[in-house]
């Protein structure tokens, strides 16, 4: 239980911004499509790509160019217009997975005593480490889950997010973040946000 409390608190910390900003992009670029399924796929990919270094697999998308390609490809696929069913829906969910892979591979956690124990255990036995990391990230992303549920279930919120202005804002934000990754400015951006958050 204290792992979840630690993670809940970490959701307010700058170390979670990289996960939360990209989760908001995934939700915002969905247009009229439901947000909870896309957020679930984003979360699953983030968990897997945060965990795979523990089984000695290089996540690849944590590099500058591979990360840029994964992030741009993911955001483009998420934002594709089309029917809510069929190929475009699958492409949009694939885009959420690509964005989640990037988020998980580049996430630097706030390591408190509980997460520290999970990560240390994962070094010797990756299976339980995966479960602990999944629970931790589930709780870290509580604000994203609440926002996605509100966007899917509360009509005024849904109408705002489906509007042209909101879509334009999310597209511009996605382009800016992809540009910061391409020019290797993403880590300094997160550091700047961290400094602003402590004011």
C-alpha positions in Angstrom: 0.0 0.0 0.0 2.9 2.4 0.7 4.1 1.8 -2.9 0.9 3.2 -4.2 1.0 6.2 -1.8 4.5 6.9 -2.9 3.5 6.7 -6.5 0.4 8.9 -5.9 2.7 11.6 -4.4 5.2 11.2 -7.3 2.3 12.1 -9.7 2.8 15.7 -8.5 6.6 15.6 -8.9 8.6 16.9 -11.9 9.9 13.4 -12.6 6.4 12.4 -13.7 6.0 15.3 -16.2 7.4 13.3 -19.1 4.7 10.6 -18.6 1.9 13.0 -17.9 2.5 15.5 -20.7 2.6 12.7 -23.3 -0.5 11.1 -21.8 -2.3 14.4 -22.2 -1.2 14.6 -25.8 -2.5 11.0 -26.4 -5.8 12.0 -25.0 -6.0 15.4 -26.7 -5.2 14.1 -30.2 -7.9 11.4 -30.1 -10.5 13.8 -31.4 -13.9 12.2 -31.1 -12.5 8.7 -30.3 -12.7 7.4 -26.7 -9.6 8.3 -24.6 -9.5 5.5 -22.0 -8.6 2.7 -24.4 -5.8 4.8 -25.9 -4.5 5.7 -22.4 -4.6 2.1 -21.4 -2.4 1.1 -24.4 -0.1 4.1 -23.7 0.2 3.0 -20.1 0.9 -0.7 -21.0 3.7 0.3 -23.5 5.2 2.7 -20.9 5.3 0.0 -18.3 7.0 -2.5 -20.7 9.5 0.0 -22.0 10.4 1.2 -18.5 10.9 -2.5 -17.5 12.7 -4.1 -20.4 16.2 -2.7 -19.4 15.9 -5.1 -16.3 15.9 -8.1 -18.7 18.9 -6.7 -20.5 17.0 -5.5 -23.6 17.9 -2.1 -25.1 14.6 -0.1 -25.5 16.1 1.6 -28.6 13.5 4.4 -28.5 15.4 6.2 -25.8 17.9 7.4 -28.4 17.6 10.8 -30.0 16.7 9.7 -33.6 14.8 6.5 -32.8 12.9 8.5 -30.1 12.1 11.2 -32.5 10.8 8.7 -35.1 8.7 6.8 -32.5 7.2 10.0 -31.0 6.4 11.7 -34.3 5.0 8.4 -35.8 3.0 7.8 -32.7 1.5 11.3 -32.5 0.7 11.3 -36.3 -1.1 8.0 -36.0 -3.0 9.1 -32.9 -4.2 12.3 -34.6 -5.3 10.6 -37.8 -8.9 11.3 -38.8 -11.0 8.4 -39.8 -13.8 6.2 -38.6 -13.8 5.0 -35.0 -13.5 1.5 -36.3 -11.3 -0.4 -38.6 -7.8 0.4 -39.8 -7.6 4.0 -38.5 -8.7 3.0 -35.0 -6.0 0.4 -35.0 -3.5 2.9 -36.3 -4.5 5.4 -33.6 -4.0 2.8 -30.8 -0.7 1.8 -32.4 0.3 5.5 -32.1 -0.6 5.4 -28.5 1.6 2.4 -28.0 4.5 4.2 -29.8 4.1 7.3 -27.6 3.9 5.1 -24.5 7.1 3.2 -25.6 8.9 6.5 -25.9 7.6 7.7 -22.5 8.6 4.5 -20.7 12.0 4.4 -22.3 12.8 8.0 -21.4 11.1 8.2 -17.9 13.5 8.9 -15.0 11.6 7.9 -11.8 11.5 9.7 -8.5 13.0 6.9 -6.5 11.6 6.7 -3.0 12.2 3.8 -0.6 9.3 1.7 -2.0 10.1 2.1 -5.7 13.8 1.7 -4.8 13.0 -1.7 -3.3 10.9 -2.7 -6.4 13.7 -1.7 -8.8 16.4 -3.4 -6.7 14.3 -6.6 -6.7 13.8 -6.3 -10.4 17.5 -6.5 -11.0 17.5 -10.0 -9.5 14.0 -11.2 -10.5 12.4 -9.1 -13.3 8.9 -10.7 -13.0 7.9 -9.3 -9.7 9.6 -6.1 -10.7 7.3 -5.8 -13.6 4.2 -6.1 -11.4 5.6 -3.5 -8.9 6.5 -1.1 -11.7 3.0 -1.5 -13.3 1.3 -0.7 -10.0 3.6 2.2 -9.4 3.0 3.7 -12.9 -0.7 3.1 -12.6 -0.8 5.3 -9.4 1.6 7.9 -10.9 -0.7 8.4 -13.8 -3.8 8.9 -11.6 -4.4 12.4 -12.9 -4.3 11.2 -16.5 -6.8 8.4 -15.7 -9.1 11.0 -14.1 -8.8 13.3 -17.1 -9.5 10.6 -19.6 -12.6 9.4 -17.7 -13.9 13.0 -17.5 -13.2 13.5 -21.2 -15.1 10.3 -22.1 -18.0 10.6 -19.6 -18.6 14.4 -19.1 -20.3 16.0 -22.1 -18.9 19.6 -21.7 -15.4 18.3 -21.3 -15.7 16.0 -24.3 -17.1 18.9 -26.4 -14.2 21.1 -25.5 -11.6 18.4 -26.4 -13.4 17.6 -29.7 -13.3 21.3 -30.7 -11.1 22.6 -33.4 -9.2 24.9 -31.0 -8.3 22.1 -28.6 -7.1 19.9 -31.5 -5.0 22.7 -32.8 -3.4 23.3 -29.4 -2.6 19.6 -29.0 -1.1 19.4 -32.5 1.1 22.4 -31.9 2.1 21.0 -28.5 2.9 17.6 -30.0 5.0 19.3 -32.7 6.9 21.3 -30.1 7.7 18.3 -28.0 8.8 16.3 -31.1 11.0 19.2 -32.1 12.6 19.3 -28.6 13.3 15.6 -28.8 14.8 15.9 -32.3 17.1 18.7 -31.2 18.0 17.0 -27.9 16.3 19.7 -25.9 13.8 17.4 -24.2 15.8 16.7 -21.0 16.4 20.4 -20.5 12.7 21.2 -21.1 11.8 18.7 -18.3 14.4 20.3 -16.0 13.0 23.8 -16.7 9.5 22.5 -15.9 10.9 21.0 -12.7 12.3 24.4 -11.7 9.0 26.2 -12.5 7.1 23.7 -10.4 9.1 24.4 -7.3 8.1 28.2 -7.3 
